[in-house]
Amino acid sequence: MGDPVVFIPGLACTEDLFSHQIRTIAATRTVVLANHRRHATLHDLVDELLGELPERFALVGLSMGGYIAFLAACRTNTDATVAYHGGGIHTALGEAGGIKKPVMLHNPLEDSFIPREALDTIRETLKPNPLVTVHEYAGLDHAFTR
């Protein structure tokens, strides 16, 4: 089997969010679903998740899971990271210098949870980094990919 793919759902989501992807990817890779419901704080969750990750892995996160995936991309050696509507990424841009492998962000521009100014800051701050691709979706709101 190939390197694991770690899925991190949003705070209000369950593993059902990624059920199709998990079924498909599990045929060729180990799939890990991060359990974010067992922690009192986001800091505790990130610390524990980073301590549990294997040496090689890819990350996919949605909403708060996207934010956590971005933090992991900044702090570890992920093979690749994809974050969908990662609420909070704009608060962690100071860590973006730690990105060592490809990161792809998918941001709806009419996100009711992430201010447009924050999305603009994410785009402009990460634009010079050739490892980061930011896709933006006009007219779409948070969790449009569900």
Residue pairs with C-beta under 8 A, 6 or more apart in sequence:
1 28
1 29
1 30
2 28
2 29
2 30
3 29
3 30
3 54
3 56
3 57
3 58
3 79
4 29
4 30
4 31
4 32
4 54
4 56
4 57
4 58
5 25
5 29
5 30
5 31
5 32
5 57
5 58
5 59
5 60
6 32
6 33
6 34
6 53
6 57
6 58
6 59
6 60
7 15
7 17
7 18
7 21
7 22
7 31
7 32
7 33
7 34
7 60
7 61
7 65
8 34
8 36
8 49
8 59
8 60
8 61
8 62
8 65
8 66
8 68
8 69
9 15
9 17
9 18
9 33
9 34
9 36
9 61
9 62
9 63
9 65
10 17
10 62
10 63
10 64
10 65
10 66
10 143
11 36
11 63
11 64
11 65
12 63
13 62
13 63
13 65
15 22
15 33
17 62
17 146
18 33
18 60
18 62
21 60
22 31
22 33
25 31
32 57
34 49
34 65
34 68
36 45
36 64
36 65
36 68
39 45
39 48
42 64
42 68
45 68
46 68
46 71
46 72
49 68
49 72
50 72
50 75
50 76
53 72
53 76
55 77
56 77
56 79
57 78
57 79
58 78
58 79
58 80
58 81
58 82
59 69
59 72
59 73
59 78
59 80
59 81
59 82
60 69
60 81
60 82
60 83
60 84
61 67
61 68
61 69
61 70
61 81
61 82
61 83
61 84
61 86
62 83
62 84
62 85
62 143
62 145
62 146
63 84
63 85
63 86
63 87
63 113
63 142
63 143
64 86
64 87
64 88
65 83
65 86
66 83
66 84
66 85
66 86
66 87
66 89
66 105
67 83
67 86
67 87
67 88
67 89
67 92
69 81
69 82
69 83
69 86
70 81
70 83
70 86
70 89
70 92
70 103
70 105
71 92
71 95
72 78
72 81
73 81
73 98
73 99
73 101
73 103
74 92
74 95
74 96
74 97
74 98
74 99
75 95
75 98
77 100
77 101
78 100
78 101
79 101
80 101
80 102
80 103
80 104
81 101
81 102
81 103
81 104
82 103
82 104
82 105
82 106
83 89
83 103
83 104
83 105
83 106
84 106
84 145
85 106
85 107
85 108
85 111
85 113
85 114
85 142
85 143
85 144
85 145
86 105
86 107
87 111
87 113
87 114
87 142
89 105
89 118
89 122
90 114
90 118
90 119
90 121
90 122
93 121
93 122
93 125
93 126
96 125
96 126
96 129
96 132
99 129
99 131
99 132
100 131
101 131
102 131
102 132
102 133
103 131
103 132
103 133
104 132
104 133
104 134
104 135
105 122
105 126
105 132
105 133
105 134
105 135
106 135
106 137
106 145
107 114
107 119
107 122
107 123
107 134
107 135
107 136
107 137
108 136
108 137
108 140
108 141
108 142
108 144
109 116
109 119
109 136
109 137
109 138
109 139
109 140
110 138
110 139
110 140
110 141
111 119
111 141
111 142
112 141
112 142
113 142
114 142
119 136
122 134
123 134
123 136
126 132
126 134
127 134
137 144
